[in-house]
Amino acid sequence: MDLTEGVGESSSPPRSFASFNSYDVRNDVFNRLVESGHEQAISNPDFRDFLDSHFNRLPASYGLDVNMDRVEDVLLHHKLLALAKDPERRPVYHIRFLENLCTKADAIDDKQYINSLSPQSFDDGDSEKVVPLHKRQEIVHIPTHEVIFSTTDRPKLLSQLSALLSDIGLNIREAHVFSTTDGYSLSVFVVDGWPVEGSLLNPNVADFAMLWPGYRWFK
């Protein structure tokens, strides 16, 4: 499990996303949104400033985690952080199906007992051996989901959220927590083991709230 916790202080200056070679992830995010025909990116002349403001609230590690194949996630993260400002809506969370991971699992066919003469036996009696039949590999599909939280920042938030997700039977594959400069947090988990039958592809947030009775502690 990959656990990463980003730390931000409300008094810290805006973060720089330019590396030693002057690469800035915000340029790529903006350009890809424009190329995809995103309405806001095309029609809003202040959209680039809007992106800069969002990235400047977050640590530089956030920029490294942006999936360039899903740059719209940046806008989702901004929306969740904005919703978290309302105490009545905290914690804000968003759940979605990501993909089915395929893995190979070894399976051994039933063993068959046969009577055979052992070549290393020093007596004349038959010895009974267990001879396994063919070993095969089965393809196992593991549905994975993304669970995103936004709430007020606090110490040890990553470990607390991780414990709560584990308590409802989810296996955490990745976890990242990013603190904003104004006292909020964005926590992104990739999990498997979604326990709600029939909700694997379209998990219901009401089901999630029901499964997680302790979530209101994070208001």
N, C-alpha and C positions, 0 to 999 in steps of 0.2 A: 504494500500500500504506500502510495506516495503522498506524504503529508507535508504541506508547505504553508507556513503562516507568515503573511506580510504584515509588517507593523508600521503604523503611521501615527504621528502626533498632530494634534490640531494646530499646534504652533509652528509646524514645519513649513518651509517655503515650498512653492510648487516644484514638483519633481521633473527632472529632465529625462526625456525618453531617447535622446540622441546618444548613440554609442560613439566609439572612437572613430568609426568610419562615417559618421554623420547620418547613419540610418535612423529614421524616425518612423515607428510603426504607425503613427497617426496618418502619415502621408498615404501609406498603403491602404489603411482602412477607408480613408476618405475617397481615394481613387476607385477602389473596388465598389463602394456604394454608388458612386456616380456611374460607373460602367454597368452596374446591374440595373440602373434606371430607378434607383430609390428616390421617391418623390421629394422627400425632405432635402436630400443631398443635392438635388438638381435645382429645386425652386427656392430654397432658403439661402439668401446670400450670407447669412450669419452661421451657416451650418458648420463650417470649419472651426469657427470660434467655439461653437457648442461642443464639438469633439475635443478641442484642446482643454476646455474647462473640465470635461469629464475625466480625461486622462490625468490632468494635473491634480485631481483630488486623490488619486490612487498611486501606490508605489510603482516604481519602474518594473518590478516583477510582474505586475498586471499586464503590461504591454508584451512581455515575453510569452505570456500564456494565451494571448489572443489567437484564436483559430482563424487563419486567413481564408479558410474555406467557408466560414460562417461568420463573416464580419458583422452581420446583423445582430449577433450576440452582444456587441458593444452597446447597441441601443436598448436591448432588453435589460442589460445590467444598469444602465442609466435610469430606466423606468423603475426598476425595483428599488434602487437607492432613493429615488424621489418618493415612492410610496411609503418607504420606511420612516419618513419624517412625521407621518401621522401616527401618534401613539396607539390609536384604536386599530390600526392595521398591522402593527408589529406583532410577531415577525412576519415579514412578507416572504412568501416562498413560491417558487415556480418549479414544476416537475414536467419532464418530457422524456419520451422514449428516445434513445440514441441509436442503438444498433444491436443486432444479434452477433455476438462474438462466436466464432466457430473454433472449437478445440477438439483434439483427438483424445479419446479415452481408451485405454487398453481393456479388452474384455477377453477372458479365457473361457472357451466352451467347457461344458461339463466334462469332468475327468471320467475316464473309463477304466475300470479295473479289469485287467487281463491276467491270465496265468501264463508265465513264460519261464523258460529255463535260464537262470542267471549264469552267464559265462564265467563269472568269478566265484561261483559257488564251489565248495570243496566236497559237497555231498551229492548224492544222486537225486535228492528231492527237488520238486519244482518250487520256485519261490514266487510269491505274488508281488507284482509291481503295479504302481500307479503310473499310467502313461497319459499325459495330458494331450488333448486333441489340439486342433489348430487355434492359434492366438489371433484375434482379429482386433482391428481398431474401429471404434465407432465415432462418428462425428456428433458432437454435442453442441447444441445451440444455446447460448447463454444471453438472454435479453439484458441489456444495460440501460440504465436511466440516469439522467442528470437531475440533481436536486440543488436548487440555488436558494440561499437564504439571504435576506438583508434585514438588519436590525441595528440597534445601537452597539457600538464597540465595547468590548470588555476583555479583561485578561482571561486567558485559557479558553476562549470561545471555540476554537477549533476542536479541542479535546472534548468539550462539553457536547457540542453538536455531534461529534463522531460517536460518543457514547450513546446518545439518544437514538441515532440511526441504527446502531448495532442492537439496541434494546428491542427494536421492532423487527429484527431479523434481516436487516439489509447488510450486505457485504460491501465494504467501502474499497473501491479500487483506486480512486484518486481523491484527494481533498486539498483545497487551496482556500485560504482566508486572506482577504485584502482589507486593510484598514484605510479609511479615507482621512483626509486632513481635517474634516469637520466632525469627527466622532462617530461615524457609521462604519458598518462592515459589510462586505460582500463575500459570501462563503459558497464555494462551488464544489459539489461532490459528484463523482461518478460511482454508481452503485449497481450491484446486481442482487437478485433475490427478492424482487418486488413481491410482496405477499398477498396482494389483493387479486383474487381470481377474476379473470375477465378484464383486468385493467392494465395488462402488460403493455399494450401499444398506446393506450390513452388513459394514463393514470388519473384518477380523480382526486383533486386536492381535498375534497370533503372526506374521502376515505383516509387520506393521509392524516388529517387532523384527528380523526377518530382513532387511528392507530397510535397516535403520538400525543397522549393526554398531557404530557409535560411541556408542550411547546410554548404555552403562554408564559412560562417562566422567562422567556427571552424578550418580553415586551420592554 
